[in-house]
Amino acid sequence: MERPGNALVKAAYPPMPDAATRLRNGRTRLAGEALIAAVRRDPTLEERYDALQFRTFLRDMDRHILRLALALEQGDVGPVTDYVGMLVPLYRRRRVPLEDFGTMLLGALDAARADLPDDEADAASLIIEAGLAQLERPRHLPGDKRRSPILSLLWKGAGILD
């Protein structure tokens, strides 16, 4: 089944197997650089997550790079958009806000752009933008935004009249 947004992006770039090979060959190095780029984009990540979670994010970055390589190889955004849609419940279960997941994807893009020529980097940007667009729909669900402690206290009633 053809996704509505894919036709526009598919026409924007042809399949790029050389770019995919470059990303796959350097994926462990790129995963580390992507995590550093994500922390550079949002320094509060270091405050919110511990070392174990960062190791998990590093493993995830490796998979993000592989999916980006697959999308470049096929000349289609489908592998990334499907992957992002699949990871939304997983990141929610881990209690990682979708904003942080989007920052991770942008970190993966920053690391990939450093290794790719301009035309391939532009195609990677289009792919990641399509993946980020997948995050817009579930972003309105409860539990993603940090609630004010005062509002939380008022909402729960603070045990009054129990």
Protein Blocks (a to p, Z undefined) as FASTA:
>chain_A
ZZfklmmmmmmpccdfklmmmmmmmmmmmmmmmmmmmmmmmmmlmmmpcfklmmmmmmmm
mmmmmmmmmmmmnopaklmmmmmmmmmmmmmmnopafklmmmmmmmmmmmmmmmpcfklm
mmmmmmmmmmmmmmmmmmmpghkaccdfklmmmmnonopaZZ
